[in-house]
Amino acid sequence: MRGLLAGSLRYLRLFHWFSLRHLQGHMMRTVAVLLGIALGAAVFTSVRLAVHATLDSFGRSMDLIAGDSDLTLVRPGGRLPDTLVPALIEHPAVRTASPVLSTYVRPADRETPFLLIGIDPVLDRDLRTWTVQSSGQGADVQWGAIIARPGSVVIGARLGEAFGWRSGEQVRLVHSNRTATFSILAMLDRDGLALVEGGRIALCDIATFQEFTGLFGQADRIDLKIEPGMAADAKASLAALLPAGVVARSPSARSRSGRGMIRAYELSLTFLSFISLFVGMFLVYSLVALNAAARRRELAVMRATGASGRLLFCLFVGEGAFVGLVGWLLALPISTVLVRYLLDAVSRTVSMLFVRVQVDGLSLSPWEVLLSFGVTLTVAVLAALQPAREAMGVPPREALDIDPGTSLRPRLIRNMALGGVGLLALVYPVSRLPSPPSVSLPGYLAAFLLFVGFALLAPLLLRQFGRLAAPRLLRLGGQPAFLAAGYLKESGVQTAISVGALITAVALFTALVVMIHSFRSTVALWVQQSIAGDIYIRPKLAELNRFRDPLPSRVVAAIQSLPVPVELVPMQRLELDLEGHRHLFEAMDYEAYARRSRFIWMGGDAGRIEADLIAGKGAVVSEVFANSTGLNAGDRYRVQVGEQVLDVPILGVFRDYRTRGGAVYYSLTHYRQRFGDDAWSGVQINFSQRGAELREAMERVWSSLLTCCGETIEMIDGRHLRRAVLRIFDETFAITTVLLLIALVVAALGIATTLAVLVLQRRVQINTIRALGGSAAQLRRMIIWEASLIVLAGQAAGLICGFILSTLLIFVVNRQSFGWTFLYRVDWSSLLTALPLISAAALLAALPAVRLALSTSPATLLRGGTR
């Protein structure tokens, strides 16, 4: 142990003398690399922390709502009768049974919704915990008061703070069925149920809830606590007691579904954020390789005086680890700023696309911090391994040689290129491997192989590019351009690594531009064809409440007697469950819908599919549903709807960009005949009048419906809805844009570092040129030509890599992660505009190298200065 400690101290002293002093002596390039690593690590850390906080908030809310229940009874597509509760309590396997209702409501004077939960305070006490803030009477009094005082609620402290509410106040709450006045009985302590939805929650007695919503005798679910030792047989023993269509599920089923969708999004962002670290890896490689090459004579002297190759290897691996550690420490303050932006953007995107999330604060996860540290350090150490290996192989005889050149040997270049081609050949077969649910591991692995493959090809690309360009550049740009091409051909490790970083960043940029444009173009087409109505009407907060509440009968009557000629497209929406897969089921009058709108079909005879759908011969499913369940045209769609089972063939698959499990459409007429359900979940209104008369007709309808039932419905102008969908789409890619810009910044730092390295390596040659009469202007042009060639080579290879990557993202990653694909579209205008800007930014990175090249006198040559 003592010997190990002494050896470690000797190593640290040598590391300080040999490595740290050298890094300090070349501060500019060291700082550039540290900044690149810090940015990459900050992005990776911030993304992980933001998604972890979102996932933690959602999971905590779901767990608190589920409480200590062992089983949950639900009826897919409907609600249960609460008269089941007495019979369940008498069952020998059941310790307690508690009915639960929940809905989102809003204050009459505000648009901000919150969750209202109705429970039986007596039956629920063994399942969920909550306490009220002390009022001197004790908690038991408050429990009883909730039952004894109809129309009373207890609210979360965060809700009270948000709206300025206090105990004893009267508040008016709006539901799709009615608006009613509630009395705030007390404020909840900040524990138990009070933590659901970040504290934006209210509780009331279930009888009060049923009166408010009109759901007399009904419950969303009944939570059960099973007697110890009887859990294994509980489902089977309860089956005979349950009415048709009621099923027993795990309380965590909904939580698992939501977590799965968020984790798919997390993996997507993690991959994008890792790209910045991956680009930073090239910077570390370049720095350590330069340090090893510039000190070959020192290494040879050390070997000649007894230093082992293993010691030299450890010194350079230590340099990589040191850069990774310091870069990670610098990333921490950057992360504290970045994570606040990302937290809001991530939670908003998750709420819009997957499940509603209210993040009440940022929780610092030790695991995420440790993961960030481990990944950053691992990336830096891996980047240093090859230069360290080269350093340990320096023979002692080089102590008498002065040649700090770093050109790659032709054989090594060929071997690297062959390895790159091999990795590229694996991209397609790897992308076709089976994928876990909602996680595109094959897609991300194929993308990583693509990046590494192109990076390994970079040295050969540069050598061939420099060889072919040199004679042409001599005619085009004279001797400065010719020398730049020659240096590019022989520059070796540093330039190849920088080009690899630029290839990665440009490929990511190209792929995301293509993917986002393809996605937006397809969504715009979908919006124009599928959401072509003039006005859409649905109950208040219908989206948040998953369309469980129908339009009140008085609203339906008012719509059917509108004062202008219209065509109505009513629909009934249900959230159903197919073997654990939640999805939207919609019964719709497709014949009326098709007069104005159309589905975008993904194959088959569109006319035949639509005719069979109208005739009730089957259902059609969205691409998301088909990819998530594996059911396609020709398969059977068999699902429990209330007390009955719907079993019909799948007629076709259409594009649809709503998430949350996808959608299934069926004929409204035949749905009513099967299930006797005449309710409307919403209606699309199409006006017969067009042109100048349309606006007047819409205003009359708008005014008429607002007057009769404005508090209970949401009316959306079709044009505004279409714009809102596209705005939501743009917001979901805001995070992607930030990650992309940071990756490009890191790549620019790589170019700046590379050019500085090339200048430092060639200081003797540069001073010789100046001593022989070369002007400062010629040297500037030579370095600018070098930068231009590096950028040109990186962008050309990056474009090729990017188009391959965009295909992976569109047809593999998105399909496996989210269930959808898009029509492939290339935004040439954006690419042709952005790529010159990237070139200009990269060329600006050449300015420090120009100043460095002209910073010393040619007389340095006479002193043998090579540093």
N, C-alpha and C positions, 0 to 999 in steps of 0.2 A: 504493500500500500504506500509506504514511504517512498519507494523507488518510483512508483507511478506518479506520485505528486511531484517529485523532483523533476522527472522527465517532462511533465506538463509545464512546469515553471520554465524549464529551459526552452521548450518549444515556444511559449508565449513571449519570452525575451527575444528569441530569434525572429518570431513573427513580427514583433514590433520593430526590430531593427531592419529586417529585410522587406517586409510587405507594407506596413503602415507608413513608414517614412517615404516609400516610393509613391503610394497613393496620395499622401499629403503633398509630395513634390509635384504632382500632376493634378492639381485640385480641380481644374475646369472639367476635364473629362470624367474625373471621379464623381463630381457633383452631378453632371449630366446623367450618368448611369444611375446614381442613387435616386435622382428625381424620377427617372423612368420607372424604376422598381417601386418607388413610393406611390406613384400614380396607379400602377397596376395593382399593387397590394391594397390600396385604398378603395379602388373600385370593387375588387373582389370581396373585401371585408364588408363594405357598406351594403352591397347587394345581399350578401348572406345575412347580415344582421337585420336588414329591412324585411326580407322575406320571413326570417325566423320570427320576428316580432308579429308579423301578420298571421303566420301560421299558429303561433302560440296564443294569440288573442282569439282566433277562431276556435281552436281546440279547447281552450279554457271555457269559452262560452257554451260550446256544445256539451262539455263534460258537466258543467254546473247545471245546465238545463236537464240533462239526463239524471243527475243526482246519483243516488244509490240504487236505482232500479236495476233489476236483473233482466226483465223482459218488458217490451213495449208492444201493446196491441194497437194496430192501425187498420184502416180500410182504404186501400189504394183507390184514388179517384173519388173518395167520399169521406164522411165522418162516421163515428160510431155512436150508438145510443148510450147515454150515460147510465141507463137502467141496468147495464151489465155489471155495474160496480158491486151491488149487494151480493149477487150470485158469485162473483169472483172472490169477494172477501170470505164467503162461506166455504170456498174450495179448500181442501186440506193442504194443498201445496202452496197456497198464497198467504203470505203474512199480512200484506196490505196492498190495496189497489187505489190509485189516485187518478181521477180524470184531469186532463189538462187541455186548455184552449189557449191559443196565442195568435196575435195579429199585430200588424204595424198600424199605428194611428198617428195622428198629428194634432197639434193644437189648432183651434179655429183661426187664430191670428198669426200662425206661422206655417211655413212649408216644410219644416224639418221633422221627419218622422222619428218615432221611437217604438220600442217593443212593449206591448201590453200583454201580460200573462194572467190568465184566470185559473185559479187552483182552489181546491177545497182545503182550507188551512188546517183542518183537523186530520184529514186523511193523508195530507202531504208531509206532515212533520217528520215522518220516518224516512222520507226520500230526499228532501232538499232542505238545506239550511239557509236561514236568513234571520236577521235580527234588526230591530229598529233602534234608532238613536234614542238614548234614555230620555224619558220625559218625567221621571219620578214615580211612574205608576208600574213600571216593570213590563217586561216583554209579553207576559201572558195576557195582560189586559189588552194590549194592542192586537194580539191574535184574535181574541174574541170580538174586538171592536170591528174588525174587518167584516165579520159575518153579521154583526148586529146593526151595522150602519150601511145600508144599501147605497150604492153610488159613491163609495169611498175607495181611495187608492193609497198605497204607500209607494213612494218613488225613490229611485236611486239618487244619491247625493250629486253625482255628475249631471243628471238630468235637471235637478233643481238649480244647480249652478248655471247651466246653459240657458235656462229659461227665466231665471230669477224667481223661481217658485219657492214658497215656504209652507210649513205645516199650517193647516187651517184655511188655506186659500181655496177658492172655487175656480176651477178651470174647465173650459169647454173643449172636448175632444171630438175629432171628426173620424168617422168610420164610413165605409162605403154604404152601410145600411142607414145610419142616422148620425146626428150630432147630439151629444148629451153633456150635461154638466156633472163634474165629479168634484168631490171634496178631498183635498190632500190630507190624509189622516196622520202621516208621519213620514220621516225620511229614513231610508235604510242605512244601516251601518255598512262600511266598506268591506264587506266579506260575503261569502256565499253567493246567492243569486244577485246581490247588488253589483257583482263584478261582470255580469253578463252584458255584452254589447258595450263594454267600457263604462258601465254604470248608467247608460241611457235606457232605463227600464222602469216599468211601473207594474205593481202587482195588485190584483183585486180578487174578491171572492168569485168563484165560478158562476154563481147565480147572477151576480151583477154583470159579469162578462156576457152571459147568455142573453140577458135582457138588452144590453147595449147593442149587441150584434145581431139579435134575432135568432140565434142558434139554440133555441130552447130544446133541452133534452139531448144535446149533442156534445161530443168531445172530439178534439183533433186526435187524441190518443189517450190510452189508459196505461199508466206505468205501474208495473208490478214488482213487489219485493217477494221473493220466493223463500220458503222455509229452508233452513240449512239442511243439506243432504238430499233435497228433492229437486235440485236444479236440472239434473240430467233427464228426468222424466216429466218435467213440468209442461213442456210444449205438447207432448203427446196426450197427457191427461187433461189438458185444457181444451183440446181440439173439439171434443164433443159439446163443450159449453158455448163455443163461439158461433155467432151467426154467420151466414154465408158472406164470403168476401173479407172477413176479419182475419188477420194473420198476426202471428207473434214474431217479433224481430228482436235482434240485439239492440239495446239503446244506442250503441255506438255506430249503427249502420250509416246514418246520415253524416255523422262526423267523419267516418272513413271515406265516404264519397267526396266530401268537401276537401279533406286533407289531400286526397289523391290528385284532385285538380290543381290545388295550390302547389303541390310538390312538382307536378309537371311544369308549371310556370317557373318554379324555383330553379329546376334543372336547366331550363332554357336560358334564364338570366345568368345562372352560374357559368354556363358555357361561354356566353358572350363576355362576361366579366373576366373569365380566365384568359381570353384572347389578349387582353392588355398585359397580363403577367407573362403570357407566352411570348409576346413581342419583347417584353423586358428581358426575357431569358437571352435573346440575341445580344442585348446590350452587355449583359454580364459576360457572356462568351467573348464578345469583342474586347472588353476591357482586360479580362484575364489573359486572353491570347496575346494581346499587345504587350502586357507586362512581361509575359514569359518570353516573347520574341525579342523585346528590347533589352532583356537582361541575360541573353544566352551566354555571353562571355562571363558574366558573374556566376551563372549556374555552372559553367564548365570549371571555373576556378574553385567553386565550392566542392564540386565532385572530385577535382584533383587533390583537394586538401582533406578529403575523407568523408564528406557528406554523402549519405546514401540516397539512392533514387526515391526511396519511400519518403524520406524527409522532405525532399523537394516537392513530391506529389502532395504531401499534407500541407505544405506552405501555400500552394496555389489553390487547393480545395478550400483551405482556410480563408483565402482572399474572397472566394465566391461566397462562403458562408458569412463572412464579415459584411460584404455588400448586401446580402439578403437580409441580415439582421438589422443593419442600420436603415436600409430602405423600408423595412417593416415598421421600425420605430418612427420613422418620419411619416409613414402612412397613417399613424394613429390620429394625429391632429387633423389631417385632411379628411379622414373617415368621419370624424365627429361633425364636420360641416356637411359633407356629402350625404351622409345617411339620413339626415333630416329631410332633405329633398326627396331622396329615394323612398323613404318610409311613406310619405304622403302619396307619391306616384304609384308605388306598388299596391298599397291598400286600396286606392281608388280603382286601379285596373282590376284587381281581384274582385272587388265588389261589382264592377260593371260586367265582367265576363263570367265569373264563376259563382261565388257565394258572397253574401253581404258580410262585411267585416268592419268592426269599429275598433280600431287600435287605440287603446287608452294610454299607451306610453311605450317607450323603447326599453326593452329588457336586454341587458348585456349578457349574452349567453357565453359562459366560459368555453363551451365546446366550439362555438363559432370562432371565437378569438383564437383558440388553440389551433383550429383547422386553418385559419388564415395564416398564422405564424408558421405552421408546418408546411403548408403549400408554398408559401413564399420562400422559405429556407430551402425546401427541396428543389424548387425551380432554380434557385441561384447555385446550389451545389451541383446539380446535374449539368448546368451550363459550364461549370468550371472543370468538369471531369476530363474532357478531351484536351484542353490546354495543359492541365496538370499532368496528364499522361505524356504529352509531348515534352514537357519540361523534365520529367524524370528520366527521359531517354537521351538527354544531352550528353555526349561523350566528353571526357576530360580534355581531349586533344583540342577542343574548340576554344580552350583558354588562350591559345596562340593565334586564333582566327578572329577577325573583326568582320562579322557578317550578320547583322541582325535581320536579314531578310526573312520573310514569313510566307513566301509563296508555297502553295500547296503542290505536292508532287503529282505529276500527271497520273500515276497509277492510283494514288489516293483519290484524285478527282473522279476517275473512272469508277472506282469502287463505290464512292458516295453516290454517283449518278445511278449506278445499277441498283443500289439500295433504294434510292428514291423511286425509280421505275417500279421496283417490286412493291413498294408501299402503295403507289398509285394503282397498281393492278389489283390490290386487295380492296380498294375503296368500294367498288360495286358489289362484290360478293358479301362483304361485311355489312353493307347497308341493307342487304336482303335477309339478314338473320332475323329470327323471331324476336319480338320486343316485349318486355314486361308491360302490363297495362299502364297507359298514360305516361310512360317514360321511354323516350327514344334513345336508349343506350346504343343500339347499332348505328343510328344516324349520327350521334355525337362522336362515336369512335371512328366512323368513316371520315368525318370532317377532320378529326385530329390526324388521321393517317394522310389525308390530303395535304394538310399544312406541312407536316414533317417531310412528306415526299417532295414537295416543291422546294423546301429549304435545302434538302440534300442535292437537288438538281442545280441550285444556284451557282456553285463554283464552276461547273461545266458551262452553264448558260453564260456566265460572265466571260469566261475564256474564249468561247466561240464568238460571242458578241463583240468583244474587243478585237479579235483577229479579223472578223469580217468588216468591222466599221473603220478600222485604222486607215486603209488606203482611200476610202471615200471621204473621210473627215479631213484628210490632208488637203484635198481639193476644196472642201467646203469651208473649213475653218483655219487652214494653215497649220504651222508647226504646233501651236498650243493645243489644237484639237487632236492632232496626230499623237502628241506625247500623252494626252489624257487617255486616249484609247489604249496606248501601250501600257500605261500604268494600270489601267483597269484590267487588262489581260493578265498582268503579273501580280496584282495586288494581293491575291490569296485570301486568307481567312477573313480579315476585317471587312473588306468590301463585300465578300460573299455573304457574310453574316448580316450586314446591313441590308443588303438586297433581300435576304430572307425575311427580315423584319418588315420591310416595305411590301413584299409580296403578301405577307399575312394580313397586314392592315388594309391594303388595297383590295385584296380578295374579300375580306369581310365587308368593306365598304360596298364593293360591287354586288355581292350577294344580297346584302340587306336592301340596297337600292332596288334591285330586281324583285326581291321578295315583297317589299313594302308596296312597290308599284303594282305588282301582280295582284297582291291582296286587295289593294285599294281599288284597282280597276274592276276586279271581279265583284267586290262588295258594292261598288257603284252600280254595276250592271244588275246585281241582285236587288239592290234597293229600287232602282228604276222599274224593274220588271215585276218584283214581288210585293212592293209597298207603294202601289200606284193609286191608292184611294185618295179622296179629297179630305175626309175627316175620319179620325179614329176615336172611338169612345169606349172607355172601359171604367170599371169601378175605381174609386180612390185607392191609391197605393196598390194597385193590382199586381204590378211586377214584384214588389217586395213580398206580397202575400201569396205569391205563386198562383194567382188567378183562382184561389179557392172560393172567393166570394162572387156570386153572380150579380149582374145588374139588377137592382130592385125592380119589381114589376111596374111601378109607376114610371120609372125611367124608360122601360121598354115600351110602355103604352105611349109615352110622349114622343119617342123616336118614330113609332109607327104612324103617328098622326102629325108629322111635320108639315109646315105650311107651304112647302115647295116640293115639286116632283123630284124624288130621289130613288136610287136603287140601293137596297140594304143588303149587306153581306154579313149576316150574323155568324157567330162562332161560339163554340163551347170548348173551353180549355180545361184540361185536367193534368195533374202531375201523377204519373203512373210509375209502376215499378215492374221491370221485367227481369226476374231472377237477380235482383239486387242492383239492376241498372235503372236509375231514375231518369225519366225523360218527359218531355211535353207531348201530350196527346191532344190533338185539336180536331174537332168535328166541324166541318165548314161546308157551305154551299159553294162548291168549286165552280159550278156552272155560272153562277152570278159573279164569282170572283174572277173568272177567266175572261169576262167581257172587258175588263180593264187591266188585269194583271196576268202574269204567267210565272210558273215555276221554271227554273233552269234545270233541265233534265240532264242526267249524266249517262245517257245511253238508252237504247230501246226506241220504240215507236211512240213519240210524244202524243200523237193523236189518239192512238189506241189506249195508252195509259190513262189519259185524261177522260176518255169515254168510259172506261171501266171504273175509274174512281167515282165519277158522277153516278154511275149505275149501282154503286155500292158493292162491286164485285171484289173489293180488296182495299188495302191501305197503301199509301206511299210513305217512304221514310227518307229522312235527310241523310246526307253523306256522313255527318257526325255520328248519327245513330248507327248507320250501317257499319262504319269502321270500328265503332266501340263495341258492338255486339257480335259482329261477324255475320249478321243477317243481311241478305241482299235480295234482289228481284228473284222471285220464284220460291223463296223460303216462306214459312208460315210465321205470322205475327200473332202470338197467343199471350194474352195479358188479362189480369183480373181488373174489371172495372166495376166498382161497387160490389153488388151481390152476384154479378154474372161474370162470365168469361167471354172475351171477344177473341175469336180464332178465325183469322182471314189470311189470304195470301198477300204477299208483298208484290205490288204491281210494278214499282219502279223506285229509283233513287234520284233525289234532286239536291241541288246545292242549297245550303242554308248556313248562315253564319251566326246563329244563336248558339251559345254554348250550353252548359248544364245538361249534358246528356243527349242533345239532339231532339228532333221532333218527328212525330208521326201524324199523318193527316188521313181523315176518313170522312165519308159522306155524312153531312149533318142530318139529312132526311132519314137515312138508314140507322144512324145512331139513335135518333128519337124513337124510331119504330122498335129497336131492340131494347132500349133502356127506359123509355118513357120519360126522358129528361128534356123539358122544354126551356130550360134556363139559358140565358145568354151570358157568356163571360165578357163579351165585347162585340162591337159591330163596326164594320167599315161602311161609310156612307159615300156613295158615288152620285154626283149631281148630273141630272140629265142636261141641264143648261150649261153651256160652255162659253168661252169668250168673255165679253164684257159683262154678261149677266151672271157669270159664275161668282164673282166677288160679292155681289149684292145678295145672291141666294145663300152663300156661306154665312154672311153676316146675320141674315134673318134666322137661320138655323142656330147659329151660335148664341144669339140673344135669346131665342125661345128656350133652349135647353138650359142656359145659365139661370134663367128666371125660375124655371120649374124645379130644377134639381142640381144646381151648380155645385153644392157642397159635397155631393156624394159621387160625382163622376170626374174623370179626367178626359178632357177633349184635346185632341192634338191635330193641328193642321197637318195634312199629309206632306206639304212642302217642308214644314219645320221638322217633321219627324225624319224625313229623308236626310236633311242637313244634320240633324242631331246624331243620326247613326254614323255618318261620316266623321263628324267631330269626335265622337267617342272612339272611332277607329284611330284617328290621328293622335288622340291622347294616349292610347295604349302603346304607341310606338315612341313616345317621348323619351322613355328610359333608354330604349335601344339607341336613339340618336346620341344621347349623352355618352353611352359606353363606346359607341363608334368614334366619336370625336376624341375621346381620351386615347383610344388605340392609335389613332392617327398622330396625336401629339407625341406618344411614345416612339412611334416610328420616325418622326421628324428628329427627335433627340438621337435616335440611332444613326441617322444620316449625318448629323452634326458631329457626333463622336467619331464616326468612320472617317470623315474628311480630315478632322483634326489628327487622327491617328496616322493617316497617309502622309500628311504634311510633316509630322514629327519623324516618321520613319525615313522620309526623303529629304530631311533638312540639308544634308550634305549635297545632294544632287541639286536641290533648289538654289543653295548658295553658289554652287558651281555655275549654274545657268546665269545667275545674277553677276557673278564675277567675270563671266565671258561676254557680258553685254546684254543679257536678257533684261527687258524692261519690266517694271512693276505691272504695267498693263498686260503684258504677255503672260505673266504669272497668274494674274487675276483671271484672265480668259481660260488658262489651262485648268485651274481649279473649278471654275464655273462649268467648263465642258465636262470635267469629271463628274461633278454633281448631276449635270443633266443626263449623262449616260447612265449613272446609277439609277436615277429616277425613271428614266425611260425603260431600262431593263426591268426594274421592279414593277412598274405599272403594266408593262406588256404581260409578264408572267402572272401578275396579280389579277389582271382581267380574265385570263384563261382559268386560273384557279377559282376566281370569283364566280364565273358562270357555272362551273362544276358544282361549287358549294351552293349556289342558289337552287340548283336542281335538287340537291340533297335536302335543303331546308324546306322547299315547297312540297316535294313528293314523298319525302321520308320522315323528316323530323316533325313537321306540322301534322302529318297524317297520323303518326304514331302517338304524338303527345296530345293533340287536340281533336283529332278525328276529321280534319278538313284539309282540302287541297285547293289550289286556285288555278285559274287560267294563266299560263306562263306569258308574261308581258315584260319587255325590256324598256325601261325609261331612258331612251337614248339621249334625250335632251338634258336630263339631270346628269348623266354620266359625262357627256361631252362638255358640260359646264363645270362640273366638279373636278374632273381629273386635271385640267389645266390649273385650277386653284390649288390642288394638292401639289402639283409640280412647282408652282410659284412658292408655296410655303416651304417645300423641301429645298428649293434653291436659296431661300433666305437663310436656311441652316448652313449654307456654305460660307456666309460672311465671316463668322468667327475663324474659320480655317484660312480665309484670305488674309485676315489681319495677322494670324499667327505666322503665315508664310513670309510676311514682310516685316515681322517684328524684330528680326536680328540682322546684323550687318554681314555682308559677304566675307568680311575679315574673319568671321567665326571659322570658316573653312580652314584657314591657316593654322588655327589652334586645334584642329581635329575635333571640333564640337559636333557631337552626334546626338545630343539629348534634345 
